[in-house]
Amino acid sequence: MPVVAVDVAPDKGKVAMVVRANNVAYGEKACQYLGEHISSGKVVQIMGDLASVNGRDRSEAFRACVKKNFPKLKVLEIPAKWESDTAASKLDTLLNANPDIKGIYMQAGGVYLAPTLQTLKSKGMLKKAGQKGHITIVSNDGIPQEFDAIRKGEIDATVSQPADAYAKYGMYYIKAAMQGKTFKPGPTDHDSTIVKLPSGILEDQLPAPLVTKDNVDDPELWGNTVK
């Protein structure tokens, strides 16, 4: 989710800086969580729009992580293009053919949470964490609705995008550009990493924490600061 692109070296070739969450980390963290909680079996990846860098990075990272680290997991994929109706319809069809699903990774809780839970509920497959038959679910976003679902045991985790940091660091780079400051790839002083994209643009990839029942009530999480 790019928020700002500014010239951070206006007198040296117009190198832009994009502030974005680390989408590769989204997919990897979801993979690690599912892999650590499911020893083998089928897991579903409900993807975003693969024409977008967000959807593509999350999908490729999740797929690669499972292949490398958890070969006993079989990934079934739903290309849903950030569309809730598409996700619900395709998940329903997939579950009819694969009632033994053990895990689900949703790339956007704001879009996929409600239809996914409703689809599972309609099939009698929505079991709370700890109950027999529970399907382990990891989401992306960090919105209040996901946190409530974690508290209820309906889903297990989400990777919280740094929504509160987008504007903060967008303004940081705008002010830096006005002051003539320049940047280069490498770690920053705010726990992120600047990378150089093939296009030559610099991208500050902000960290996104994994949220589970253990830290869901952390007041520092932006999802706990909004209603």
N, C-alpha and C positions, 0 to 999 in steps of 0.2 A: 504494500500500500504506500506508494510514493506520496509525499506531502509537499515537498518543496524542491525546486531545482533552481539554484542560483549560481551566478558566476563568482567563484571563489578566487579567481585569479584573472580579473578583468584585463590586465595588461599582458597576460601571458597565455594567450590562446583561448580564452573563454572556456575554461574547464568548469563544468557544472558539478554541483554536489546534490545528490538526491538523498533524502532521509527516508529510510524504509526499514521495516522489521526484517529480521533475518529469516526469510521464508524457508531456506534450507533447514535451519534449526527447527522450524515448526514440524516439518515432516520427520526429521530425525528423532525429535523428542517424543512424538506420537508413536513412532516405531519402537523406540526403546521401552516405553511404558507398556505397550501391548506385548512386546516380546518377553518382558520380565514377568508378566502376569498370565501369559498363555504359553504353554509348553509346545503345543502343536495344534494344527487345525486351520480352519478357514477364517480369514479376516477380510472385512470389506473396507475399501477406501472410497469414500464419497468425495469426488474431486470437484474442483472449481473449473473455470474456463481455462482450458489448456492453451488458449491463444494469449493468455495473460501471464506475465512473469510470476505472479503470485501462485496461480494454479499450477503452472508448469514446475516451478521450483519445489513446491510442497510435494507434488506427485512423484517427481523423479527422486527426491531425497528419501521419501518414505519407501518407495519401491527398492531403491538401492540398499538402504539400511536393512530391510527385511532379508533381502537376498544374501547379504554379506554376513549378518549377525544371527539371523533366526531362520535358517533354511527349512525348518519343519513347519513354518507358517506358509499358507498358500493365500496369496493376495487376489481377491476378486475386486474389480474396479467398476465404479459407476461414474461416467462423465456427466456431470449435472449442470455445468455452466453457471454456477451460482443461482440456480433456479430451484425453489423449494418444491414446486409441483413435480418437476422432472425427477428430483431426488426421491420423493415419496413413491412415485409410480415405479421407478426402476428398482428401488429397494424392495418393494412389495413383490415384484416379479422375481427378483433374485432370491428372496427368502422362500418363495414357493418351491424353487428348484434346489435350494440349499438351506434346509431348516436346521442344519447343524453348525451354523455360523457361531463363532466364539468371540469375535471382536469387531468393532467398527471404528474407523477413523473418519471424522467429519472435518473437512477443511474450513468450514465456516459455521460456527455455532449460531450466529445471527440469522442465517438462512436455513440451515439444515436441522437445528435442534428440535424444534417443534414437530416438523413432519416425520422425523426419524422416530421420536418417542411415540408419536401417535400411531405410526405404522406398526411398531413393535407391540404396542398396547392392543391394537385391533386383532393381532394374531396370537395374543396371550403369551407373548415372548418378552414382555417388559418385566423382568425380575430385578429386585433391588440387590445392590451389592451385598454379598454374603449369602444370598439365597441360591439354592440349586437352580442351574439353568441361566444364571445371570450372564448377560453378554457384556463384556468389558468394552466401554466406550470412551474414546478420547476425542476432544473437540479442539477447535481453534477459535479464539477471539478474546475470551475473558470478560464477557458481558455478565450482568447480574443474573440473568436467567440461567446461564450455565452454572454459576456458583450455587444457585438454589437447587439445581438438579443434582449437583455433587452432594450437597447437604442431605438431600432426600435419598441418595443412593441410586438415582436413576442413571447417572453417568459417573465415570470414575475420575476423569481429569480433563483439563483444558490447558492449552498453551496460550497464555495471556499476551495479546499484542500490546505493545507499549503506546496505547492511544494517548495517554497523557504526556508522552515525551515527544510526539510528532511536532506539535506546535512549538514546544520549548526549544528543540534543537533546530527546527526550521528557522526560528527567529535568531538563534545563535549564529547560524551560518550566514544569514542575511546581514547581521551586524558585522560579522567578521569580514564579509566581502566589502562592506562600506569602509572598513578600516584597512583594507588592502592585505589582509592576511591570506596566506596560502596553506594548502594541506597536501598530504601525501598518504598513500596506503599504509595501513598499520593500525595498531591498537590506539584507542583514544583514552582520555581521562574520565570518560563516563561509561566504562565497561562495554563499549561497542568496538567494532572494527571497521575501518574505512578500507574499501576494496576498489580497485580500478576495473571497470567494466570493459568489455571488448570495444565499445564505442569510444572509450577514452574518458567517459564520465566517471567521477568519483561517487561512491555510494557509502553512506554511513549506515551500517546495518546494526540497528538497535537490538539489544537482547530482549528475549521474551521468556518469562519464567513459567515453569510448569506448576499448575495449581491442582492440588488434590485435597482430600478431606483433611489432610494434616495442616495445610496452610490456607484453606479457603477463606478463613475469617481474618486474614492479615489486613489490617486497616490501610496498609500502604498500597495494596492492589487497587488499581483505578476502578475496577468493577465494584468495589465496595464503597466508592465515594459518590456514586450516582444512583438515582432511583428510577 
